[in-house]
Amino acid sequence: MALTLFTFSFAEKISIKEARSKDILSTVTVEGYVTLEPGLFANNSFFIEKDGYGVNIYTQGKDISELNIERNDLIEVTGYTWNHKSNLEVVLETDNKKHEIKILQKNAKKIEPREINVEDIKDEELEGSLVHLDAKIIKNMGQEIIIGDETGEGILWIRENTDIIPDYLKEGLDIEITGILAQYLSKKEIQPRDINDLVVDDIFPPEVQFYSITGEKQVKILFNESIDRQIIAGTNVKVLKNEINSMEFSFEDRILTVNTIEKIDNNRLFLRFIRDKEGNTLKMLVLELKDQNRKENNLIFDESHGQTAGNADWVLDGGYSELKTIANNLGLNIFSLKESINKDILSLFDTFIIIEPNVRYLKEEIRSIMDFIENSGEIFLVSDHGGADRNGDGWDSVRIINELLTEYPLRLVGDNIEQAPIKNIEEHILTKKVNEIGVWNGTSISHNNSFKSLIKDDKDNPLLVINEELEMIIFSDSSTFDDGTGNPGDILHDGLSWGDNEQLLTNILYYLKTN
């Protein structure tokens, strides 16, 4: 018996192949087996395939990640055809009574990926299909990675939310890829669904991603991969002018905690012959244990929750690159988080920065963030106006941050505030030398008296608030601190240089450092 998730419709069913040849805006009913479930690429998107043809299913403004649509289910969909950035989709509008999703059979059939060559990535007939290929990594450009074989070169695109960290994919490595073929404007790509879709030769030694002095006699070291536990204090790990009391492993053996006998005071930590699980060896590395490396100077910046969705580019090598420069000039160390949030990684940092998330946080991530705040971690959150749902999944930054902060007496209103200049500014360390700022489509903030409003618009709507006890700062609009750089395809504006916006951001970062 079929499970109907949307309203019933009487559209005639056709094959995916036929649907792909229809004119744009044609109403179609198709069925296929799920090759990528909702929640991986986006909460409102999944892929189905049948008889060698696949297609992207997209629900407009509706989160369907909790509808129990799983890989290998047989699904029937009624919607209309649409080209989004040249990628063909079957779109369902939530207010259209003729559009529907039906689960015809659970765990009906596993689609085996089609074997292709790299040149086949460009075959438009294969778009939306699950494929497999072998290649070599030619060039790593972040999320976009050029791969090649004897037939030519193509693009491997690493989607957010897959927990695949592009930095690990080194040039020159052989790689085996399973993924969905998709298109973005003129670029045809293979997109792996998660880390299990990649098999990469590991010939590189482990690398230190970050390290932090987390106590008077403790330092934590974060590696880019799991390391071998066969480590001897004084041989593989040595602290100059100090002795090691004990060592511990956490976060799937990616974090090594070193506890010393004496206080850490401008020591040096030597790593020698540290191996990963494949036996690749880091021969020698010296970590300077200076005051700047103490936890209170360490910021973590979330880049794993849709910060580049749609027209956004709220990342440290994009529209928020100047934030990194300001932080570094203040003696702060900042780390870009490109994987799921967990308490082990957060334990290396004193401050967490979240700029306009467009992907909902998992329950485990929310718990980790709440634990971080409750254990005296500082947090700086920036939202945007209501309805800025850049990936169309029904969750804008207002709704996401409100869910994240459910336990606190504060709510983002979700309205749309635009005013420049804003001069309704309370005297505070955060607003020192700040006489006017601009907000271009931000939300107002509702709160009780445990939070203090520092900046309001002309109608007394709070735009910048602080809870000094919780060490929590929340601001209305991501555009205010946008430095105008980023992806050339995005429409970005240099809001940071307007008025005293940069001074405000500098004050916030200075407060987080010194508070």
Beta strands, then each sheet from edge to edge (+ up, - down):
strand 1: 3-4
strand 2: 27-36
strand 3: 45-50
strand 4: 53-60
strand 5: 74-84
strand 6: 87-93
strand 7: 100-105
strand 8: 114-115
strand 9: 130-141
strand 10: 144-149
strand 11: 152-157
strand 12: 174-184
strand 13: 187-191
strand 14: 198-200
strand 15: 208-215
strand 16: 218-223
strand 17: 237-239
strand 18: 244-250
strand 19: 255-260
strand 20: 267-275
strand 21: 281-289
strand 22: 298-302
strand 23: 333-337
strand 24: 351-355
strand 25: 378-382
strand 26: 410-412
strand 27: 417-422
strand 28: 424-425
strand 29: 437-442
strand 30: 445-447
strand 31: 452-456
strand 32: 462-467
strand 33: 472-475
sheet 1: 1+ 7- 5+ 2- 3+ 4- 6-
sheet 2: 8+ 9+ 10- 11+ 13+ 12- 14+
sheet 3: 15+ 16- 19+ 18-
sheet 4: 17+ 20- 21+
sheet 5: 23+ 22+ 24+ 25+ 33+ 32- 31+ 28-
sheet 6: 26+ 30-
sheet 7: 27+ 29-
end
